[in-house]
Amino acid sequence: MFSYFDYRNQLINKKTSALETVQYFLKRIKENADLNVFLEVYEEEAIEKAKEIDKKIANGQGGKLAGMVIGVKDVLAHKDHGLQASSKILEGFKSQFTATAIQRLIDEDVIIIGRQNCDEFAMGSSNENSAFGPTKNFADKTRVPGGSSGASAVAVQADLCHASIGSDTGGSVRQPASFCGVVGFKPSYGRISRWGLAAYASSFDCIGPITHSVDDAALLLEIMAGQDEFDSTVSTLEVPKYSENLTDSKTYKIGYFKDALDSEGLDNETKAATLAKLEELKNAGHTLVELKFPQMKYLLPTYYILTMAEASSNLSRYDGIRFGHRNTEAKNLEELYKKTRGEGFGAEVKKRIMLGSFILSADYYDAYYTKAQRVRRKIKEQTQGFFDEVDFIVSPTTPSPAFKIGEKSDNQIQMFLADIFTVHANVIGYPCISIPNSKNKEGLPIGFQILGMEFKEEKLLNFAKHIHNFQ
């Protein structure tokens, strides 16, 4: 299991170098170009940065992440680099500033090797909605990697970089991490600044790391988290030294939803793997608590109503006037808007914009948007009540392992159901992590998800590391 701390020791002891590591990853990226992971590789820039960092390490001046090679999902701003959200609407656009989370990593001497493919504007559960084509799962190239941060997960899975930084609006870090057999972490809403993240649904969006180990997820969170004058929604709470406090091995009360495990939509092997993990936890001294969650059936409708409404508002800025793609044949302003947005946006994005506009229309605002906000509040209140009884709530990360490319493209309900276990954390804004559990008979990864209490990431990461070490 890769850990940056082991790699850092190798760098310090001169058993390897940042330059050798970058050259290795560049070779791996070229050898696996058919996976369609990177939209742009910063080859020359990464090599020069590696040389600079090797000098810093030799002089004892390297930052906390000196030499770590990361990829960045194509929704995060990186000054003077392309930012397209995997969409034609932002064709040719280069960011004028760097996202706060990314800048904090750069300040600690990470090496950014490139920007990674994703579902267009992070809208999708399979990475099939990208304007640049789908990314393939390294475990089986006929299958999806999950979405929307699918390529970011494959980059770690296929050893194309040490870690990736993705975004999670309804499971977009955790679901692909599960499909690819790696660690995906979504912090509490507001723990990491969203400044520089291309907005999909502003009250749901979170930035999170995809890594090989919980240790590395903790370290990346520690550096990215904290106050930011550019984001009024970011938490002002003190950021713990997550990476230095991963030694806890206490026993806990662990909740689970029996109705979820008995669901007809849950794949048999995924159910068996989850039950086996629960038994493993019980044998390790933890107490299992069965929870009843009647509001579970409202999670997906609430999530999609609200995110589509927010998306229709957020994406109105892409009009062909200020930046990105612009139609050259329009005869007036209205036609320019229609043609530009019609050409620039893909089918999934257009569908969500239209549904969101309908939800926010005067005749339906109260029936859909207002009601969904009330249900969201009730779901959070119910979940807060669960945490009076238990320390964590666990579940499968996804109802099945990775499905075939194209298998669910014509069945929107089945595609939405891929998020059934992950949206809960985004609806309520709580921290959640997916860790590898096992593999099915075909060798496809199965993930295990742990939901923690709001802003209690330290406790969650401790427990996740403990569980991850069972393997």
Secondary structure, 3 states (H helix, E strand, C coil): CCCHHHHHHHHHCCCCCHHHHHHHHHHHHHHCHHHCCEEEECHHHHHHHHHHHHHHHHCCCCCCCCCCEEEEECCECCCCCECCCCCHHHCCCECCCCCHHHHHHHHCCCEEEEEECCCHHHCCCCCCCCCCCCCCECCECCECCCCCCHHHHHHHHCCCCCEEEEEECCCCCHHHHHHHCCEEEECCCCCECCCCECCCCCCCCEEEEEECCHHHHHHHHHHHECCCCCCCCCCCCCCCCHHHCCCCCCCCEEEEEHHHHCCCCCCHHHHHHHHHHHHHHHHCCCEEEEECCHHHHHHHHHHHHHHHHHHHHHHHHCCCCCCCCCCCCCCCHHHHHHHHHHHHCCHHHHHHHHHHHHHHCCCCHHHHHHHHHHHHHHHHHHHHHHCCCCCEEEEECCCCCCCECCCCCCCHHHHHHCCCCCHHHHHHCCCEEEEEEEECCCCCEEEEEEECCCCCHHHHHHHHHHHHCCC
